Amino acid sequence: MLRYATPFLHLIVLVTSVALLGQGWVYAAAVVAQVAILLAALAAGVVPARPLLVARYYVLTTASLAAGLWDWLRRGTPAVWEPAEGTR
């Protein structure tokens, strides 16, 4: 369950760190780290360096978890299995 909650936990950490920015260096470090990872993921499309690609992989994996959970909440699990077209 923790794996599926990862996208939301990241959002909670970001929002609370931004809200507590003046309270200590830990909150500033959390905001800087999250923004740096997001910027590295964006830069990976332009500069294919390995550390940037790792950041991109992490961000895309986390985002796909959120998208999959959102899709499941909207549509649910299909009741039946439908074979692909062209199969017997």
N, CA, C and O atoms as a CHARMM CRD file, in Angstrom:
* protein
*
  352
    1    1 MET  N      0.81300  -1.18800   0.00000 PROA 1      0.00000
    2    1 MET  CA     0.00000   0.00000   0.00000 PROA 1      0.00000
    3    1 MET  C      0.86300   1.26100   0.00000 PROA 1      0.00000
    4    1 MET  O      0.48200   2.29300  -0.55300 PROA 1      0.00000
    5    2 LEU  N      2.02300   1.15700   0.62600 PROA 2      0.00000
    6    2 LEU  CA     2.89400   2.32100   0.68900 PROA 2      0.00000
    7    2 LEU  C      3.38200   2.72400  -0.69900 PROA 2      0.00000
    8    2 LEU  O      3.53800   3.91000  -0.98800 PROA 2      0.00000
    9    3 ARG  N      3.62100   1.73800  -1.55200 PROA 3      0.00000
   10    3 ARG  CA     4.06900   2.04100  -2.91400 PROA 3      0.00000
   11    3 ARG  C      3.01400   2.84800  -3.66200 PROA 3      0.00000
   12    3 ARG  O      3.35200   3.77900  -4.39400 PROA 3      0.00000
   13    4 TYR  N      1.76400   2.51000  -3.49000 PROA 4      0.00000
   14    4 TYR  CA     0.70000   3.22700  -4.18400 PROA 4      0.00000
   15    4 TYR  C      0.46400   4.61300  -3.59500 PROA 4      0.00000
   16    4 TYR  O     -0.08000   5.48500  -4.27200 PROA 4      0.00000
   17    5 ALA  N      0.85900   4.82300  -2.36100 PROA 5      0.00000
   18    5 ALA  CA     0.69700   6.12300  -1.72000 PROA 5      0.00000
   19    5 ALA  C      1.86600   7.06500  -2.00300 PROA 5      0.00000
   20    5 ALA  O      1.80600   8.24200  -1.64700 PROA 5      0.00000
   21    6 THR  N      2.92000   6.56900  -2.63200 PROA 6      0.00000
   22    6 THR  CA     4.12700   7.35900  -2.86100 PROA 6      0.00000
   23    6 THR  C      3.86700   8.70900  -3.52500 PROA 6      0.00000
   24    6 THR  O      4.39500   9.71100  -3.04200 PROA 6      0.00000
   25    7 PRO  N      3.08400   8.79800  -4.60300 PROA 7      0.00000
   26    7 PRO  CA     2.87000  10.12100  -5.21300 PROA 7      0.00000
   27    7 PRO  C      2.23700  11.11900  -4.24500 PROA 7      0.00000
   28    7 PRO  O      2.59400  12.29700  -4.24200 PROA 7      0.00000
   29    8 PHE  N      1.31400  10.65600  -3.44000 PROA 8      0.00000
   30    8 PHE  CA     0.63200  11.54700  -2.51900 PROA 8      0.00000
   31    8 PHE  C      1.53400  11.92900  -1.34300 PROA 8      0.00000
   32    8 PHE  O      1.45200  13.04300  -0.82600 PROA 8      0.00000
   33    9 LEU  N      2.38100  11.00800  -0.93300 PROA 9      0.00000
   34    9 LEU  CA     3.33900  11.32600   0.12500 PROA 9      0.00000
   35    9 LEU  C      4.33800  12.37700  -0.34100 PROA 9      0.00000
   36    9 LEU  O      4.72500  13.25300   0.43200 PROA 9      0.00000
   37   10 HSD  N      4.75500  12.29500  -1.59700 PROA 10     0.00000
   38   10 HSD  CA     5.64100  13.32000  -2.15000 PROA 10     0.00000
   39   10 HSD  C      4.96300  14.69200  -2.14800 PROA 10     0.00000
   40   10 HSD  O      5.58800  15.69600  -1.80700 PROA 10     0.00000
   41   11 LEU  N      3.70100  14.73100  -2.52300 PROA 11     0.00000
   42   11 LEU  CA     2.97100  16.00000  -2.50900 PROA 11     0.00000
   43   11 LEU  C      2.81900  16.54600  -1.09400 PROA 11     0.00000
   44   11 LEU  O      2.94000  17.75100  -0.87600 PROA 11     0.00000
   45   12 ILE  N      2.55600  15.67000  -0.14200 PROA 12     0.00000
   46   12 ILE  CA     2.42200  16.10100   1.24800 PROA 12     0.00000
   47   12 ILE  C      3.73600  16.68100   1.75900 PROA 12     0.00000
   48   12 ILE  O      3.74200  17.71700   2.42300 PROA 12     0.00000
   49   13 VAL  N      4.85000  16.01300   1.45200 PROA 13     0.00000
   50   13 VAL  CA     6.15900  16.51200   1.88700 PROA 13     0.00000
   51   13 VAL  C      6.46000  17.86100   1.24500 PROA 13     0.00000
   52   13 VAL  O      6.96400  18.76500   1.91300 PROA 13     0.00000
   53   14 LEU  N      6.16000  18.00500  -0.03100 PROA 14     0.00000
   54   14 LEU  CA     6.42800  19.27000  -0.70900 PROA 14     0.00000
   55   14 LEU  C      5.59100  20.40500  -0.12200 PROA 14     0.00000
   56   14 LEU  O      6.11700  21.48000   0.16500 PROA 14     0.00000
   57   15 VAL  N      4.30200  20.17100   0.05600 PROA 15     0.00000
   58   15 VAL  CA     3.41500  21.21200   0.57300 PROA 15     0.00000
   59   15 VAL  C      3.79300  21.59400   2.00500 PROA 15     0.00000
   60   15 VAL  O      3.84600  22.77800   2.33600 PROA 15     0.00000
   61   16 THR  N      4.05400  20.60800   2.84600 PROA 16     0.00000
   62   16 THR  CA     4.40700  20.93100   4.22900 PROA 16     0.00000
   63   16 THR  C      5.78100  21.57800   4.32500 PROA 16     0.00000
   64   16 THR  O      5.99600  22.44400   5.17400 PROA 16     0.00000
   65   17 SER  N      6.70700  21.17600   3.47500 PROA 17     0.00000
   66   17 SER  CA     8.03000  21.79800   3.49000 PROA 17     0.00000
   67   17 SER  C      7.96100  23.24800   3.04700 PROA 17     0.00000
   68   17 SER  O      8.64000  24.10500   3.61300 PROA 17     0.00000
   69   18 VAL  N      7.14600  23.52800   2.03900 PROA 18     0.00000
   70   18 VAL  CA     6.97400  24.91100   1.59300 PROA 18     0.00000
   71   18 VAL  C      6.30900  25.73200   2.69300 PROA 18     0.00000
   72   18 VAL  O      6.68600  26.88000   2.92800 PROA 18     0.00000
   73   19 ALA  N      5.32400  25.15000   3.36600 PROA 19     0.00000
   74   19 ALA  CA     4.62900  25.86600   4.43100 PROA 19     0.00000
   75   19 ALA  C      5.54900  26.15100   5.62300 PROA 19     0.00000
   76   19 ALA  O      5.37000  27.14700   6.32400 PROA 19     0.00000
   77   20 LEU  N      6.52400  25.28200   5.84900 PROA 20     0.00000
   78   20 LEU  CA     7.42000  25.42600   6.99700 PROA 20     0.00000
   79   20 LEU  C      8.80700  25.93800   6.61700 PROA 20     0.00000
   80   20 LEU  O      9.76400  25.72200   7.36000 PROA 20     0.00000
   81   21 LEU  N      8.93000  26.60200   5.49400 PROA 21     0.00000
   82   21 LEU  CA    10.24700  27.01700   4.99800 PROA 21     0.00000
   83   21 LEU  C     11.05700  27.84200   5.99800 PROA 21     0.00000
   84   21 LEU  O     12.27300  27.65800   6.06200 PROA 21     0.00000
   85   22 GLY  N     10.48000  28.70100   6.75000 PROA 22     0.00000
   86   22 GLY  CA    11.23200  29.54000   7.66400 PROA 22     0.00000
   87   22 GLY  C     11.55000  28.89000   9.00000 PROA 22     0.00000
   88   22 GLY  O     12.18100  29.52200   9.84700 PROA 22     0.00000
   89   23 GLN  N     11.13400  27.64700   9.21500 PROA 23     0.00000
   90   23 GLN  CA    11.25100  27.00900  10.51900 PROA 23     0.00000
   91   23 GLN  C     12.54300  26.22300  10.73300 PROA 23     0.00000
   92   23 GLN  O     12.84200  25.84200  11.86500 PROA 23     0.00000
   93   24 GLY  N     13.30500  25.97700   9.69200 PROA 24     0.00000
   94   24 GLY  CA    14.55100  25.22300   9.85900 PROA 24     0.00000
   95   24 GLY  C     15.12900  24.82700   8.51600 PROA 24     0.00000
   96   24 GLY  O     14.45900  24.90600   7.48600 PROA 24     0.00000
   97   25 TRP  N     16.37100  24.40100   8.54100 PROA 25     0.00000
   98   25 TRP  CA    17.08000  24.06800   7.30200 PROA 25     0.00000
   99   25 TRP  C     16.57200  22.77300   6.68100 PROA 25     0.00000
  100   25 TRP  O     16.72300  22.57200   5.47600 PROA 25     0.00000
  101   26 VAL  N     15.97300  21.89300   7.47700 PROA 26     0.00000
  102   26 VAL  CA    15.49200  20.60700   6.95600 PROA 26     0.00000
  103   26 VAL  C     14.40300  20.82800   5.91600 PROA 26     0.00000
  104   26 VAL  O     14.36200  20.13700   4.89800 PROA 26     0.00000
  105   27 TYR  N     13.53200  21.77800   6.16700 PROA 27     0.00000
  106   27 TYR  CA    12.42300  22.03900   5.24600 PROA 27     0.00000
  107   27 TYR  C     12.93700  22.66200   3.94900 PROA 27     0.00000
  108   27 TYR  O     12.44500  22.35000   2.86500 PROA 27     0.00000
  109   28 ALA  N     13.91400  23.53100   4.06700 PROA 28     0.00000
  110   28 ALA  CA    14.52400  24.11600   2.87200 PROA 28     0.00000
  111   28 ALA  C     15.24300  23.04200   2.06800 PROA 28     0.00000
  112   28 ALA  O     15.17900  23.03900   0.83800 PROA 28     0.00000
  113   29 ALA  N     15.92100  22.13700   2.74700 PROA 29     0.00000
  114   29 ALA  CA    16.62300  21.05000   2.05400 PROA 29     0.00000
  115   29 ALA  C     15.63900  20.13200   1.33800 PROA 29     0.00000
  116   29 ALA  O     15.92100  19.65900   0.23700 PROA 29     0.00000
  117   30 ALA  N     14.48800  19.87600   1.95500 PROA 30     0.00000
  118   30 ALA  CA    13.47500  19.02200   1.32200 PROA 30     0.00000
  119   30 ALA  C     12.91900  19.68000   0.06700 PROA 30     0.00000
  120   30 ALA  O     12.73700  19.01400  -0.95200 PROA 30     0.00000
  121   31 VAL  N     12.64900  20.98000   0.13000 PROA 31     0.00000
  122   31 VAL  CA    12.13700  21.68800  -1.04500 PROA 31     0.00000
  123   31 VAL  C     13.19600  21.70700  -2.14900 PROA 31     0.00000
  124   31 VAL  O     12.88400  21.45800  -3.31300 PROA 31     0.00000
  125   32 VAL  N     14.43200  21.99800  -1.78900 PROA 32     0.00000
  126   32 VAL  CA    15.51300  22.04400  -2.77700 PROA 32     0.00000
  127   32 VAL  C     15.69800  20.67400  -3.42100 PROA 32     0.00000
  128   32 VAL  O     15.86700  20.58600  -4.63700 PROA 32     0.00000
  129   33 ALA  N     15.66900  19.61600  -2.63500 PROA 33     0.00000
  130   33 ALA  CA    15.84900  18.26800  -3.17900 PROA 33     0.00000
  131   33 ALA  C     14.72400  17.90100  -4.14400 PROA 33     0.00000
  132   33 ALA  O     14.98000  17.35900  -5.21900 PROA 33     0.00000
  133   34 GLN  N     13.49600  18.19100  -3.76700 PROA 34     0.00000
  134   34 GLN  CA    12.38500  17.83400  -4.64700 PROA 34     0.00000
  135   34 GLN  C     12.39500  18.65300  -5.92900 PROA 34     0.00000
  136   34 GLN  O     12.14300  18.11500  -7.00800 PROA 34     0.00000
  137   35 VAL  N     12.67600  19.92400  -5.82800 PROA 35     0.00000
  138   35 VAL  CA    12.73400  20.76300  -7.02600 PROA 35     0.00000
  139   35 VAL  C     13.90700  20.33900  -7.90700 PROA 35     0.00000
  140   35 VAL  O     13.78600  20.33800  -9.13200 PROA 35     0.00000
  141   36 ALA  N     15.02800  19.98200  -7.30600 PROA 36     0.00000
  142   36 ALA  CA    16.19200  19.53600  -8.07900 PROA 36     0.00000
  143   36 ALA  C     15.89800  18.24900  -8.83300 PROA 36     0.00000
  144   36 ALA  O     16.31100  18.09400  -9.98200 PROA 36     0.00000
  145   37 ILE  N     15.19200  17.33100  -8.19900 PROA 37     0.00000
  146   37 ILE  CA    14.84400  16.07900  -8.87800 PROA 37     0.00000
  147   37 ILE  C     13.88100  16.34300 -10.02400 PROA 37     0.00000
  148   37 ILE  O     14.01900  15.74900 -11.09400 PROA 37     0.00000
  149   38 LEU  N     12.91000  17.22300  -9.81700 PROA 38     0.00000
  150   38 LEU  CA    11.97500  17.55100 -10.89600 PROA 38     0.00000
  151   38 LEU  C     12.68400  18.24100 -12.06000 PROA 38     0.00000
  152   38 LEU  O     12.40900  17.94100 -13.22100 PROA 38     0.00000
  153   39 LEU  N     13.58900  19.15700 -11.75400 PROA 39     0.00000
  154   39 LEU  CA    14.34700  19.83600 -12.81300 PROA 39     0.00000
  155   39 LEU  C     15.27700  18.87400 -13.52900 PROA 39     0.00000
  156   39 LEU  O     15.45200  18.96900 -14.74400 PROA 39     0.00000
  157   40 ALA  N     15.87600  17.94800 -12.79200 PROA 40     0.00000
  158   40 ALA  CA    16.74300  16.94300 -13.41600 PROA 40     0.00000
  159   40 ALA  C     15.93100  16.04800 -14.34600 PROA 40     0.00000
  160   40 ALA  O     16.40200  15.67600 -15.42100 PROA 40     0.00000
  161   41 ALA  N     14.71800  15.70500 -13.93600 PROA 41     0.00000
  162   41 ALA  CA    13.86000  14.87600 -14.78400 PROA 41     0.00000
  163   41 ALA  C     13.48500  15.62000 -16.06000 PROA 41     0.00000
  164   41 ALA  O     13.42900  15.02100 -17.13500 PROA 41     0.00000
  165   42 LEU  N     13.23200  16.90700 -15.94900 PROA 42     0.00000
  166   42 LEU  CA    12.92700  17.70600 -17.14200 PROA 42     0.00000
  167   42 LEU  C     14.14500  17.83300 -18.05400 PROA 42     0.00000
  168   42 LEU  O     14.02500  17.77800 -19.27800 PROA 42     0.00000
  169   43 ALA  N     15.31000  18.00100 -17.44800 PROA 43     0.00000
  170   43 ALA  CA    16.53600  18.17000 -18.23000 PROA 43     0.00000
  171   43 ALA  C     16.95700  16.88100 -18.92900 PROA 43     0.00000
  172   43 ALA  O     17.71100  16.92700 -19.90100 PROA 43     0.00000
  173   44 ALA  N     16.48400  15.74000 -18.45000 PROA 44     0.00000
  174   44 ALA  CA    16.87500  14.45800 -19.04700 PROA 44     0.00000
  175   44 ALA  C     16.38800  14.33000 -20.48300 PROA 44     0.00000
  176   44 ALA  O     16.96000  13.56900 -21.26300 PROA 44     0.00000
  177   45 GLY  N     15.34400  15.06100 -20.84100 PROA 45     0.00000
  178   45 GLY  CA    14.86800  15.03300 -22.22200 PROA 45     0.00000
  179   45 GLY  C     15.82500  15.72300 -23.17000 PROA 45     0.00000
  180   45 GLY  O     15.84000  15.42100 -24.36300 PROA 45     0.00000
  181   46 VAL  N     16.62600  16.64800 -22.65900 PROA 46     0.00000
  182   46 VAL  CA    17.56400  17.41400 -23.47500 PROA 46     0.00000
  183   46 VAL  C     18.97900  16.84600 -23.36200 PROA 46     0.00000
  184   46 VAL  O     19.66700  16.67200 -24.36700 PROA 46     0.00000
  185   47 VAL  N     19.40500  16.56000 -22.13300 PROA 47     0.00000
  186   47 VAL  CA    20.75600  16.06200 -21.86500 PROA 47     0.00000
  187   47 VAL  C     20.62900  14.63700 -21.32400 PROA 47     0.00000
  188   47 VAL  O     20.24500  14.45800 -20.16800 PROA 47     0.00000
  189   48 PRO  N     20.94200  13.62100 -22.13100 PROA 48     0.00000
  190   48 PRO  CA    20.74800  12.24200 -21.67500 PROA 48     0.00000
  191   48 PRO  C     21.87300  11.72900 -20.77600 PROA 48     0.00000
  192   48 PRO  O     22.46600  10.69100 -21.07000 PROA 48     0.00000
  193   49 ALA  N     22.17400  12.43100 -19.69800 PROA 49     0.00000
  194   49 ALA  CA    23.17300  11.97600 -18.73400 PROA 49     0.00000
  195   49 ALA  C     22.51800  10.98500 -17.77500 PROA 49     0.00000
  196   49 ALA  O     21.34000  11.11900 -17.44500 PROA 49     0.00000
  197   50 ARG  N     23.27700  10.00100 -17.33500 PROA 50     0.00000
  198   50 ARG  CA    22.71900   8.93800 -16.50700 PROA 50     0.00000
  199   50 ARG  C     22.03000   9.43400 -15.22600 PROA 50     0.00000
  200   50 ARG  O     20.92500   8.97300 -14.94200 PROA 50     0.00000
  201   51 PRO  N     22.61800  10.34300 -14.44100 PROA 51     0.00000
  202   51 PRO  CA    21.90200  10.79900 -13.23600 PROA 51     0.00000
  203   51 PRO  C     20.57300  11.48200 -13.56100 PROA 51     0.00000
  204   51 PRO  O     19.60000  11.33900 -12.82000 PROA 51     0.00000
  205   52 LEU  N     20.53600  12.21600 -14.65500 PROA 52     0.00000
  206   52 LEU  CA    19.29200  12.86500 -15.05600 PROA 52     0.00000
  207   52 LEU  C     18.25800  11.83500 -15.49900 PROA 52     0.00000
  208   52 LEU  O     17.06600  11.98700 -15.23100 PROA 52     0.00000
  209   53 LEU  N     18.71900  10.79200 -16.17600 PROA 53     0.00000
  210   53 LEU  CA    17.80100   9.74200 -16.61900 PROA 53     0.00000
  211   53 LEU  C     17.24300   8.95900 -15.43400 PROA 53     0.00000
  212   53 LEU  O     16.09400   8.51900 -15.47000 PROA 53     0.00000
  213   54 VAL  N     18.04000   8.78300 -14.38900 PROA 54     0.00000
  214   54 VAL  CA    17.54200   8.11900 -13.18300 PROA 54     0.00000
  215   54 VAL  C     16.45600   8.97000 -12.53400 PROA 54     0.00000
  216   54 VAL  O     15.42900   8.44800 -12.10200 PROA 54     0.00000
  217   55 ALA  N     16.68200  10.28000 -12.46700 PROA 55     0.00000
  218   55 ALA  CA    15.66700  11.17800 -11.90700 PROA 55     0.00000
  219   55 ALA  C     14.39700  11.13800 -12.75300 PROA 55     0.00000
  220   55 ALA  O     13.29100  11.13400 -12.21400 PROA 55     0.00000
  221   56 ARG  N     14.55400  11.10900 -14.06500 PROA 56     0.00000
  222   56 ARG  CA    13.38500  11.05600 -14.94700 PROA 56     0.00000
  223   56 ARG  C     12.61300   9.76400 -14.75000 PROA 56     0.00000
  224   56 ARG  O     11.38200   9.76900 -14.70500 PROA 56     0.00000
  225   57 TYR  N     13.33600   8.65700 -14.63300 PROA 57     0.00000
  226   57 TYR  CA    12.69000   7.36500 -14.40600 PROA 57     0.00000
  227   57 TYR  C     11.88400   7.39400 -13.10400 PROA 57     0.00000
  228   57 TYR  O     10.74300   6.93400 -13.06600 PROA 57     0.00000
  229   58 TYR  N     12.47700   7.93100 -12.04800 PROA 58     0.00000
  230   58 TYR  CA    11.79400   7.97800 -10.75500 PROA 58     0.00000
  231   58 TYR  C     10.54100   8.83900 -10.82600 PROA 58     0.00000
  232   58 TYR  O      9.48600   8.44900 -10.32500 PROA 58     0.00000
  233   59 VAL  N     10.65400   9.99800 -11.44300 PROA 59     0.00000
  234   59 VAL  CA     9.50500  10.90300 -11.53100 PROA 59     0.00000
  235   59 VAL  C      8.40200  10.28800 -12.39400 PROA 59     0.00000
  236   59 VAL  O      7.22600  10.36100 -12.03800 PROA 59     0.00000
  237   60 LEU  N      8.76800   9.68700 -13.51500 PROA 60     0.00000
  238   60 LEU  CA     7.75500   9.07900 -14.38000 PROA 60     0.00000
  239   60 LEU  C      7.10000   7.86600 -13.72100 PROA 60     0.00000
  240   60 LEU  O      5.89700   7.65400 -13.87700 PROA 60     0.00000
  241   61 THR  N      7.87300   7.07600 -12.99300 PROA 61     0.00000
  242   61 THR  CA     7.31000   5.92600 -12.29700 PROA 61     0.00000
  243   61 THR  C      6.32600   6.38200 -11.22400 PROA 61     0.00000
  244   61 THR  O      5.24600   5.80900 -11.08300 PROA 61     0.00000
  245   62 THR  N      6.69500   7.39900 -10.48100 PROA 62     0.00000
  246   62 THR  CA     5.81600   7.91600  -9.43900 PROA 62     0.00000
  247   62 THR  C      4.55400   8.52900 -10.04200 PROA 62     0.00000
  248   62 THR  O      3.45600   8.34400  -9.51700 PROA 62     0.00000
  249   63 ALA  N      4.71200   9.25100 -11.13700 PROA 63     0.00000
  250   63 ALA  CA     3.55000   9.85200 -11.80600 PROA 63     0.00000
  251   63 ALA  C      2.63600   8.77700 -12.39600 PROA 63     0.00000
  252   63 ALA  O      1.41400   8.92600 -12.37400 PROA 63     0.00000
  253   64 SER  N      3.21100   7.70500 -12.91800 PROA 64     0.00000
  254   64 SER  CA     2.37600   6.65300 -13.49100 PROA 64     0.00000
  255   64 SER  C      1.59600   5.91700 -12.40400 PROA 64     0.00000
  256   64 SER  O      0.48600   5.44600 -12.65200 PROA 64     0.00000
  257   65 LEU  N      2.16600   5.81500 -11.20700 PROA 65     0.00000
  258   65 LEU  CA     1.40300   5.24100 -10.09100 PROA 65     0.00000
  259   65 LEU  C      0.17200   6.09000  -9.79100 PROA 65     0.00000
  260   65 LEU  O     -0.91900   5.56100  -9.57900 PROA 65     0.00000
  261   66 ALA  N      0.35000   7.39500  -9.77400 PROA 66     0.00000
  262   66 ALA  CA    -0.78300   8.29600  -9.51700 PROA 66     0.00000
  263   66 ALA  C     -1.80700   8.20400 -10.63900 PROA 66     0.00000
  264   66 ALA  O     -3.00900   8.17400 -10.37600 PROA 66     0.00000
  265   67 ALA  N     -1.35100   8.15800 -11.87900 PROA 67     0.00000
  266   67 ALA  CA    -2.28200   8.06400 -13.01400 PROA 67     0.00000
  267   67 ALA  C     -3.04300   6.74200 -12.99400 PROA 67     0.00000
  268   67 ALA  O     -4.24400   6.71500 -13.26200 PROA 67     0.00000
  269   68 GLY  N     -2.35700   5.65000 -12.68100 PROA 68     0.00000
  270   68 GLY  CA    -3.02300   4.35400 -12.61000 PROA 68     0.00000
  271   68 GLY  C     -4.03600   4.28800 -11.48900 PROA 68     0.00000
  272   68 GLY  O     -5.11900   3.72800 -11.65900 PROA 68     0.00000
  273   69 LEU  N     -3.69700   4.85200 -10.35200 PROA 69     0.00000
  274   69 LEU  CA    -4.63700   4.86900  -9.23300 PROA 69     0.00000
  275   69 LEU  C     -5.85300   5.73600  -9.55200 PROA 69     0.00000
  276   69 LEU  O     -6.98400   5.37900  -9.22100 PROA 69     0.00000
  277   70 TRP  N     -5.61300   6.87000 -10.19200 PROA 70     0.00000
  278   70 TRP  CA    -6.71800   7.74400 -10.59500 PROA 70     0.00000
  279   70 TRP  C     -7.64100   7.01900 -11.57600 PROA 70     0.00000
  280   70 TRP  O     -8.86300   7.11500 -11.46000 PROA 70     0.00000
  281   71 ASP  N     -7.06900   6.29800 -12.53800 PROA 71     0.00000
  282   71 ASP  CA    -7.86300   5.54900 -13.50800 PROA 71     0.00000
  283   71 ASP  C     -8.67100   4.45600 -12.81100 PROA 71     0.00000
  284   71 ASP  O     -9.83800   4.24200 -13.14000 PROA 71     0.00000
  285   72 TRP  N     -8.06600   3.77800 -11.87000 PROA 72     0.00000
  286   72 TRP  CA    -8.76400   2.72600 -11.15100 PROA 72     0.00000
  287   72 TRP  C     -9.90400   3.30000 -10.31400 PROA 72     0.00000
  288   72 TRP  O    -10.98100   2.70700 -10.24800 PROA 72     0.00000
  289   73 LEU  N     -9.67600   4.44900  -9.67300 PROA 73     0.00000
  290   73 LEU  CA   -10.74100   5.06400  -8.87700 PROA 73     0.00000
  291   73 LEU  C    -11.90400   5.52900  -9.74200 PROA 73     0.00000
  292   73 LEU  O    -13.05700   5.46900  -9.31600 PROA 73     0.00000
  293   74 ARG  N    -11.61100   5.99200 -10.95300 PROA 74     0.00000
  294   74 ARG  CA   -12.67900   6.45700 -11.84800 PROA 74     0.00000
  295   74 ARG  C    -13.44500   5.31300 -12.47600 PROA 74     0.00000
  296   74 ARG  O    -14.67200   5.36600 -12.55700 PROA 74     0.00000
  297   75 ARG  N    -12.75200   4.28400 -12.92100 PROA 75     0.00000
  298   75 ARG  CA   -13.39800   3.22300 -13.70400 PROA 75     0.00000
  299   75 ARG  C    -13.54700   1.91200 -12.96700 PROA 75     0.00000
  300   75 ARG  O    -14.41300   1.10900 -13.31400 PROA 75     0.00000
  301   76 GLY  N    -12.73300   1.67300 -11.96600 PROA 76     0.00000
  302   76 GLY  CA   -12.78300   0.40400 -11.24600 PROA 76     0.00000
  303   76 GLY  C    -12.11500  -0.70700 -12.04000 PROA 76     0.00000
  304   76 GLY  O    -11.48300  -0.46700 -13.06900 PROA 76     0.00000
  305   77 THR  N    -12.26600  -1.90100 -11.55200 PROA 77     0.00000
  306   77 THR  CA   -11.70400  -3.07900 -12.20700 PROA 77     0.00000
  307   77 THR  C    -12.74600  -3.65800 -13.14300 PROA 77     0.00000
  308   77 THR  O    -13.89700  -3.83500 -12.74200 PROA 77     0.00000
  309   78 PRO  N    -12.37200  -3.96200 -14.39500 PROA 78     0.00000
  310   78 PRO  CA   -13.36000  -4.54300 -15.31100 PROA 78     0.00000
  311   78 PRO  C    -13.85000  -5.89900 -14.79900 PROA 78     0.00000
  312   78 PRO  O    -13.07400  -6.69100 -14.26400 PROA 78     0.00000
  313   79 ALA  N    -15.13600  -6.15000 -14.97000 PROA 79     0.00000
  314   79 ALA  CA   -15.73100  -7.37700 -14.45800 PROA 79     0.00000
  315   79 ALA  C    -15.38600  -8.58800 -15.30700 PROA 79     0.00000
  316   79 ALA  O    -15.37700  -9.71500 -14.81200 PROA 79     0.00000
  317   80 VAL  N    -15.10500  -8.36100 -16.57100 PROA 80     0.00000
  318   80 VAL  CA   -14.80300  -9.47600 -17.47200 PROA 80     0.00000
  319   80 VAL  C    -13.52200  -9.18300 -18.23400 PROA 80     0.00000
  320   80 VAL  O    -13.08100  -8.03900 -18.34400 PROA 80     0.00000
  321   81 TRP  N    -12.94800 -10.23800 -18.74800 PROA 81     0.00000
  322   81 TRP  CA   -11.76000 -10.12300 -19.56600 PROA 81     0.00000
  323   81 TRP  C    -12.16700 -10.20500 -21.02800 PROA 81     0.00000
  324   81 TRP  O    -12.91600 -11.10100 -21.41700 PROA 81     0.00000
  325   82 GLU  N    -11.67800  -9.27600 -21.83800 PROA 82     0.00000
  326   82 GLU  CA   -11.98800  -9.29000 -23.25000 PROA 82     0.00000
  327   82 GLU  C    -10.71700  -9.62400 -24.01800 PROA 82     0.00000
  328   82 GLU  O     -9.70500  -8.94200 -23.86000 PROA 82     0.00000
  329   83 PRO  N    -10.75500 -10.67900 -24.85700 PROA 83     0.00000
  330   83 PRO  CA    -9.56700 -11.01600 -25.61900 PROA 83     0.00000
  331   83 PRO  C     -9.26500  -9.93700 -26.66900 PROA 83     0.00000
  332   83 PRO  O    -10.16600  -9.23800 -27.13300 PROA 83     0.00000
  333   84 ALA  N     -8.01200  -9.81800 -27.02500 PROA 84     0.00000
  334   84 ALA  CA    -7.61800  -8.84800 -28.04100 PROA 84     0.00000
  335   84 ALA  C     -8.18800  -9.25200 -29.39400 PROA 84     0.00000
  336   84 ALA  O     -8.42300 -10.43200 -29.65500 PROA 84     0.00000
  337   85 GLU  N     -8.40800  -8.25400 -30.25300 PROA 85     0.00000
  338   85 GLU  CA    -8.92000  -8.55200 -31.58700 PROA 85     0.00000
  339   85 GLU  C     -7.92600  -9.39700 -32.36000 PROA 85     0.00000
  340   85 GLU  O     -6.71500  -9.20100 -32.24900 PROA 85     0.00000
  341   86 GLY  N     -8.42500 -10.31800 -33.12800 PROA 86     0.00000
  342   86 GLY  CA    -7.56600 -11.15700 -33.95200 PROA 86     0.00000
  343   86 GLY  C     -7.08600 -12.41100 -33.24000 PROA 86     0.00000
  344   86 GLY  O     -6.32700 -13.18300 -33.82400 PROA 86     0.00000
  345   87 THR  N     -7.49700 -12.64000 -32.01200 PROA 87     0.00000
  346   87 THR  CA    -7.11800 -13.86900 -31.32000 PROA 87     0.00000
  347   87 THR  C     -8.29700 -14.81300 -31.30300 PROA 87     0.00000
  348   87 THR  O     -9.44100 -14.39800 -31.48700 PROA 87     0.00000
  349   88 ARG  N     -8.02400 -16.05600 -31.08900 PROA 88     0.00000
  350   88 ARG  CA    -9.11300 -17.03700 -31.07900 PROA 88     0.00000
  351   88 ARG  C     -9.73200 -17.16200 -29.74300 PROA 88     0.00000
  352   88 ARG  O    -10.66400 -17.94600 -29.56500 PROA 88     0.00000
